[in-house]
Amino acid sequence: MMGSAVFVFALIPLLLVALWIGAMVAVALQARQRGYSFIWWFVAQAALLNPVVFLVVLALMPNRRRKKLREQFRAELQAKLAGMSGVRVVPAGLALPAPAGSTLPADRSLGDVPTILPPERSLGDEETRGA
């Protein structure tokens, strides 16, 4: 009877250590999903023995994987734009020139154009026919 109580009390610290290591692995896996090294994050947590601090730090850091995906997507879009016939790729930060056949003067915006009345009747003005 006494032996089983000692076994249970010896098992509790082992379970706590396993839980602690599991928390450190979870934070390191989260870092890996964000594009950082699993090994370095796990070693850093093991050195300080505090996965909670690293979880907060990880939440504050930028997501490297998404940043790489954005750069890749931007490069693909630039390549597609460059491949289109008759379309120039304008460097970022420069305004696009007005189209050649534009009816708007360069110094006016779309909000400055006078309102044009629609034709006398439109399709929406016809009465609905019942089936």
Backbone torsions as a table, in degrees:
resi	resn	phi	psi	omega
1	MET	NA	-41.6	-178.5
2	MET	-70.7	-31.6	-179.1
3	GLY	-65.8	-36.1	-179.3
4	SER	-70.9	-33.7	177.7
5	ALA	-66.9	-40.0	178.3
6	VAL	-65.7	-39.2	178.8
7	PHE	-62.1	-43.0	179.9
8	VAL	-65.1	-43.4	179.8
9	PHE	-68.4	-27.9	176.0
10	ALA	-78.3	-25.6	-178.6
11	LEU	-78.1	-30.5	-177.6
12	ILE	-59.9	-48.9	177.9
13	PRO	-62.4	-34.5	178.4
14	LEU	-66.1	-38.6	177.2
15	LEU	-66.6	-38.6	177.9
16	LEU	-65.3	-41.1	177.6
17	VAL	-64.7	-41.0	178.5
18	ALA	-63.8	-39.7	177.6
19	LEU	-64.5	-41.6	179.9
20	TRP	-63.6	-45.2	178.7
21	ILE	-65.7	-37.5	176.5
22	GLY	-61.9	-39.5	177.6
23	ALA	-65.3	-40.2	179.1
24	MET	-66.5	-38.5	177.6
25	VAL	-66.3	-39.4	-179.9
26	ALA	-62.9	-42.5	179.0
27	VAL	-66.8	-41.4	179.2
28	ALA	-65.2	-36.6	176.1
29	LEU	-66.2	-39.3	176.9
30	GLN	-62.8	-39.4	177.0
31	ALA	-64.1	-39.9	179.4
32	ARG	-64.2	-38.5	178.4
33	GLN	-66.4	-25.5	179.3
34	ARG	-90.6	3.1	174.9
35	GLY	99.3	10.1	179.3
36	TYR	-103.4	169.7	-176.7
37	SER	-77.7	127.5	177.4
38	PHE	-63.0	-46.2	-175.2
39	ILE	-61.7	-48.2	-176.9
40	TRP	-64.8	-38.7	179.2
41	TRP	-68.8	-38.6	178.7
42	PHE	-67.2	-43.0	179.6
43	VAL	-64.2	-41.1	179.5
44	ALA	-63.6	-40.1	177.6
45	GLN	-67.5	-39.4	179.7
46	ALA	-65.6	-32.9	179.3
47	ALA	-69.1	-37.9	-178.9
48	LEU	-98.3	-11.9	179.2
49	LEU	56.0	36.4	-179.6
50	ASN	-145.1	92.7	-179.0
51	PRO	-72.7	-19.7	-176.7
52	VAL	-67.4	-42.3	179.4
53	VAL	-62.0	-42.2	-179.1
54	PHE	-69.4	-29.6	176.4
55	LEU	-66.0	-40.5	177.4
56	VAL	-66.6	-44.2	179.0
57	VAL	-61.1	-43.0	179.9
58	LEU	-62.9	-37.8	179.2
59	ALA	-66.0	-29.8	-178.7
60	LEU	-84.6	-18.8	-177.2
61	MET	-81.0	151.8	178.2
62	PRO	-68.9	152.6	-180.0
63	ASN	-83.7	105.5	-176.3
64	ARG	-63.5	-38.9	-177.1
65	ARG	-63.6	-44.3	179.2
66	ARG	-66.7	-36.5	178.8
67	LYS	-62.9	-42.4	178.0
68	LYS	-65.3	-40.1	178.8
69	LEU	-64.5	-38.7	178.0
70	ARG	-63.7	-43.2	178.9
71	GLU	-63.6	-40.8	179.2
72	GLN	-65.3	-43.4	179.6
73	PHE	-64.1	-41.3	178.5
74	ARG	-62.1	-42.2	178.5
75	ALA	-64.7	-40.2	177.9
76	GLU	-63.7	-41.4	178.7
77	LEU	-64.9	-41.9	178.1
78	GLN	-62.4	-39.9	178.9
79	ALA	-66.0	-40.1	178.4
80	LYS	-65.8	-41.5	178.7
81	LEU	-64.9	-39.8	179.6
82	ALA	-67.7	-30.1	-178.8
83	GLY	-79.4	-15.7	-179.6
84	MET	-72.9	140.1	-178.4
85	SER	-78.1	135.7	176.3
86	GLY	77.2	6.4	-179.0
87	VAL	-115.3	128.2	177.3
88	ARG	-92.9	145.0	174.1
89	VAL	-90.5	118.0	-179.1
90	VAL	-91.4	129.1	178.0
91	PRO	-60.4	150.1	-178.9
92	ALA	-60.6	140.8	177.3
93	GLY	97.7	-13.3	179.1
94	LEU	-100.0	143.4	179.4
95	ALA	-78.8	147.1	177.4
96	LEU	-76.1	140.3	177.3
97	PRO	-72.1	157.8	178.6
98	ALA	-68.0	143.7	178.4
99	PRO	-60.6	153.7	-175.6
100	ALA	-64.1	-40.0	-177.1
101	GLY	-95.9	28.5	-175.5
102	SER	-73.7	141.0	176.7
103	THR	-90.3	-9.1	-179.8
104	LEU	-91.6	134.1	171.7
105	PRO	-65.0	158.3	-176.2
106	ALA	-65.4	-26.3	-176.4
107	ASP	-91.3	3.9	-179.8
108	ARG	-113.8	149.5	176.9
109	SER	-103.6	173.8	-179.2
110	LEU	-63.6	-29.5	179.6
111	GLY	-70.3	-18.0	-179.4
112	ASP	-86.4	-8.5	-177.8
113	VAL	-73.8	135.1	178.8
114	PRO	-67.1	153.6	-179.8
115	THR	-72.7	134.8	178.5
116	ILE	-106.8	126.8	-179.1
117	LEU	-71.8	145.8	178.3
118	PRO	-72.9	168.6	176.3
119	PRO	-59.9	169.4	-174.8
120	GLU	-53.2	-47.6	-179.2
121	ARG	-131.0	148.8	175.5
122	SER	-124.1	173.2	-179.4
123	LEU	-60.2	-33.5	-178.5
124	GLY	-70.4	-15.6	-179.2
125	ASP	-81.8	-17.7	-179.1
126	GLU	-70.9	146.1	179.3
127	GLU	-70.9	149.7	179.3
128	THR	-77.9	133.3	178.6
129	ARG	-92.9	131.6	177.9
130	GLY	-76.3	152.1	-178.0
131	ALA	-83.3	NA	NA
